[in-house]
């Protein structure tokens, strides 16, 4: 049974798959239902996600959808830090992650009370990020990405997508350990949709058991993404809920610890039924 070591020294053990609800404090994230621009709207969304059973909330201040333009760390901090502080004040027991690849934002978020750093670059975009994670003793989500968000979907190529992603994550785990991050504070994410074709994403999910060998808790992040739309011929993200739930149920059957989703209740209900039947 896998676990993570939190900054206060307590262990969070995964006895079942848990849900990470998405709060995008942005005007341009790909799915409008996740947008909660401003602290008041973010608090309303946090309340909804927590009431539906979220164990984690992921707060993002910059859209990283394919083709997105970056924002400055200062603007990102102005968006996320007040939200982190407000949620922690009202819901002190909820675990918060900040979705950022900027070390300065990660540091400010830690000061505001965040519990986890969710870095889409797995510590590769900002050389200071590894030090922020190690010094604040917070868990980190290491996600695979091929390229950067503004160009990652420009003809992505792999020799073997499963083994290439595995090798990258293995390398970044070693890098984290060498810089003082405990192995109990590392979570992996395959980076579904980040520099990958539809077939790359399908191949990774078909071979999801391969990544158990890394020995770390695994975050699945596929909610309403375009590969689901392409597979089901649903161009509108609004129509991709059932496809998302199907992937969450599949992941639960394979022992994945966490799912990052826009719709907590639907995914959690399906996962709990799968677990009961197993």
C-alpha distance (Angstrom), angle and dihedral (degrees) to the residues before:
residue distance angle dihedral
X1 . . .
X2 3.79 . .
X3 3.79 127.0 .
X4 3.79 144.1 173.9
X5 3.79 127.6 -131.0
X6 3.80 111.3 -129.2
X7 3.79 125.6 -146.6
X8 3.81 92.3 -102.2
X9 3.80 90.4 57.7
X10 3.80 96.9 -105.2
X11 3.79 123.3 127.9
X12 3.77 122.5 -124.0
X13 3.81 106.2 -155.9
X14 3.80 122.7 -161.0
X15 3.80 107.5 -136.7
X16 3.84 91.1 158.5
X17 3.77 135.8 7.6
X18 3.82 109.8 -73.5
X19 3.78 130.7 -155.5
X20 3.79 127.3 -121.2
X21 3.79 109.5 -160.0
X22 3.80 118.6 -146.2
X23 3.81 123.2 -126.6
X24 3.79 113.7 178.0
X25 3.79 111.6 -167.9
X26 3.79 87.9 -163.8
X27 3.80 137.9 103.7
X28 3.81 94.6 -138.9
X29 3.81 113.7 42.2
X30 3.80 111.2 138.8
X31 3.82 95.6 -111.6
X32 3.80 112.9 54.4
X33 3.81 92.5 -156.0
X34 3.79 90.8 69.0
X35 3.81 95.6 51.9
X36 3.78 115.6 106.9
X37 3.78 105.2 163.8
X38 3.79 110.2 -168.5
X39 3.78 132.6 19.3
X40 3.81 96.6 -85.5
X41 3.80 94.6 54.0
X42 3.81 90.8 42.3
X43 3.79 90.4 54.2
X44 3.80 90.8 50.9
X45 3.78 90.5 51.9
X46 3.82 92.0 45.4
X47 3.80 90.5 53.5
X48 3.81 90.9 50.9
X49 3.81 94.5 48.1
X50 3.80 93.4 46.3
X51 3.81 91.4 48.6
X52 3.82 88.3 53.6
X53 3.80 91.5 55.2
X54 3.80 107.5 -91.7
X55 3.80 113.5 163.3
X56 3.81 92.1 -172.1
X57 3.80 135.2 31.4
X58 3.80 121.6 -155.7
X59 3.81 114.2 -151.6
X60 3.80 117.7 -160.3
X61 3.79 129.8 -177.6
X62 3.80 99.8 -178.7
X63 3.77 128.1 51.6
X64 3.80 112.1 -125.3
X65 3.79 96.1 -175.6
X66 3.83 114.4 137.0
X67 3.79 109.9 -71.3
X68 3.79 94.6 13.3
X69 3.79 121.2 150.0
X70 3.82 118.2 -125.8
X71 3.79 124.2 -115.8
X72 3.79 125.2 -145.2
X73 3.82 118.6 -93.3
X74 3.80 88.3 -118.0
X75 3.80 92.9 57.0
X76 3.79 90.7 43.7
X77 3.81 90.6 53.3
X78 3.80 92.0 48.6
X79 3.79 88.3 55.5
X80 3.80 102.2 44.0
X81 3.81 108.8 29.6
X82 3.83 98.0 65.0
X83 3.82 88.7 47.7
X84 3.81 92.9 50.4
X85 3.79 91.4 48.6
X86 3.81 93.3 47.5
X87 3.81 95.3 47.4
X88 3.81 92.7 46.9
X89 3.79 90.7 49.3
X90 3.81 92.8 53.3
X91 3.82 98.7 32.3
X92 3.82 106.8 28.5
X93 3.81 94.1 168.8
X94 3.81 97.4 54.5
X95 3.79 113.7 100.2
X96 3.79 113.2 -126.7
X97 3.78 129.1 -159.9
X98 3.78 126.0 -170.0
X99 3.79 117.0 -140.8
X100 3.82 103.4 -141.6
X101 3.78 142.5 122.4
X102 3.82 93.3 -162.2
X103 3.82 114.7 100.2
X104 3.81 92.2 -153.2
X105 3.80 91.2 55.1
X106 3.79 91.4 46.0
X107 3.81 90.4 53.0
X108 3.80 93.4 49.2
X109 3.80 90.0 46.3
X110 3.81 90.7 52.7
X111 3.79 88.9 51.9
X112 3.83 88.8 50.7
X113 3.80 90.8 54.1
X114 3.79 107.7 -92.8
X115 3.82 117.2 157.7
X116 3.82 103.9 -159.6
X117 3.82 136.8 30.7
X118 3.81 113.4 -139.0
X119 3.82 105.9 -162.2
X120 3.81 115.6 -177.2
X121 3.81 89.0 -162.2
X122 3.83 96.3 53.1
X123 3.84 89.6 -125.2
X124 3.83 94.8 -50.7
X125 3.84 103.8 107.6
X126 3.81 98.2 57.2
X127 3.83 118.8 34.3
X128 3.81 91.3 -154.2
X129 3.80 94.9 57.2
X130 3.79 95.5 84.0
X131 3.80 90.2 55.4
X132 3.82 93.0 49.3
X133 3.80 90.7 52.2
X134 3.80 93.8 46.3
X135 3.81 95.7 45.0
X136 3.81 94.5 47.5
X137 3.82 92.0 44.3
X138 3.80 93.6 -136.4
X139 3.80 127.2 144.7
X140 3.80 116.4 -101.9
X141 3.79 131.6 -150.4
X142 3.81 110.2 -139.4
X143 3.80 109.6 -156.2
X144 3.79 127.5 -173.1
X145 3.78 117.0 -125.1
X146 3.80 131.4 171.7
X147 3.81 107.5 -148.6
X148 3.80 125.0 -24.7
X149 3.82 127.3 -57.5
X150 3.81 95.4 -100.7
X151 3.83 93.2 58.3
X152 3.82 107.8 10.5
X153 3.81 93.7 111.4
X154 3.82 93.9 54.8
X155 3.81 98.5 115.6
X156 3.84 99.5 -48.9
X157 3.81 113.5 -152.9
X158 3.81 135.8 -165.8
X159 3.78 133.5 174.6
X160 3.81 87.8 -143.0
X161 3.78 113.7 -6.4
X162 3.81 95.6 -156.1
X163 3.79 95.9 48.5
X164 3.81 93.8 38.6
X165 3.82 92.4 53.6
X166 3.80 90.5 43.6
X167 3.82 91.8 51.8
X168 3.81 92.1 48.7
X169 3.80 93.6 50.5
X170 3.79 91.6 44.9
X171 3.81 89.1 51.7
X172 3.81 93.2 49.2
X173 3.79 91.8 47.7
X174 3.81 88.6 54.9
X175 3.82 89.9 46.5
X176 3.81 90.6 51.8
X177 3.79 93.4 48.8
X178 3.80 91.2 48.6
X179 3.81 89.8 55.2
X180 3.78 96.8 51.8
X181 3.80 102.9 -91.0
X182 3.80 110.6 138.4
X183 3.80 118.0 -123.0
X184 3.81 85.4 -125.9
X185 3.79 89.0 64.6
X186 3.81 99.9 55.8
X187 3.82 126.9 99.1
X188 3.81 123.0 178.2
X189 3.81 129.8 -140.8
X190 3.82 122.6 -174.0
X191 3.80 91.6 -144.7
X192 3.78 96.5 -124.6
X193 3.81 107.6 -159.9
X194 3.79 95.3 13.4
X195 3.79 106.5 115.1
X196 3.80 94.9 -24.1
X197 3.78 137.5 114.2
X198 3.79 122.4 -128.5
X199 3.81 89.7 -97.6
X200 3.81 92.2 48.9
X201 3.81 89.3 55.2
X202 3.80 92.6 47.4
X203 3.81 91.5 48.2
X204 3.81 91.8 51.3
X205 3.80 92.4 50.3
X206 3.80 92.6 45.9
X207 3.80 87.8 54.8
X208 3.81 97.5 39.7
X209 3.82 91.8 127.3
X210 3.81 89.5 65.9
X211 3.80 89.7 72.3
X212 3.80 93.4 58.5
X213 3.81 85.2 81.2
X214 3.81 89.2 71.5
X215 3.80 87.9 67.6
X216 3.81 96.6 -140.0
X217 3.80 131.7 117.9
X218 3.78 110.0 -92.8
X219 3.82 127.4 -135.0
X220 3.80 115.3 -156.2
X221 3.82 112.0 -154.0
X222 3.80 111.2 179.8
X223 3.80 103.7 118.7
X224 3.82 112.4 154.0
X225 3.82 91.6 -27.3
X226 3.79 123.8 163.6
X227 3.82 96.0 -105.7
X228 3.81 87.1 64.1
X229 3.79 88.9 49.3
X230 3.80 91.5 49.3
X231 3.80 92.7 47.8
X232 3.81 93.7 48.3
X233 3.84 96.7 33.4
X234 3.80 90.6 -118.2
X235 3.80 110.1 140.7
X236 3.82 94.7 178.4
X237 3.84 114.9 76.0
X238 3.82 86.8 -144.6
X239 3.81 87.9 70.9
X240 3.82 97.3 51.9
X241 3.80 101.4 79.9
X242 3.80 97.1 101.1
X243 3.79 91.5 47.5
X244 3.80 89.5 51.5
X245 3.81 91.7 49.9
X246 3.80 89.4 51.0
X247 3.80 91.7 55.6
X248 3.83 91.7 46.1
X249 3.80 90.6 52.9
X250 3.80 90.2 48.5
X251 3.81 90.4 50.1
X252 3.80 91.3 49.8
X253 3.80 89.0 55.2
X254 3.81 87.2 55.8
X255 3.79 95.3 50.2
X256 3.80 99.6 -107.6
X257 3.80 110.2 168.4
X258 3.82 104.2 -148.8
X259 3.79 139.8 22.9
X260 3.80 123.0 -162.2
X261 3.80 105.5 -147.1
X262 3.77 144.4 164.1
X263 3.82 92.7 -143.7
X264 3.79 111.5 48.5
X265 3.80 102.8 176.7
X266 3.81 97.7 49.0
X267 3.80 93.1 48.0
X268 3.81 94.7 41.4
X269 3.81 93.5 49.8
X270 3.80 91.6 51.8
X271 3.78 93.1 46.1
X272 3.81 93.4 49.1
X273 3.81 90.6 52.2
X274 3.80 91.0 50.7
X275 3.80 90.2 49.7
X276 3.82 91.6 48.8
X277 3.79 91.6 50.9
X278 3.78 92.7 48.3
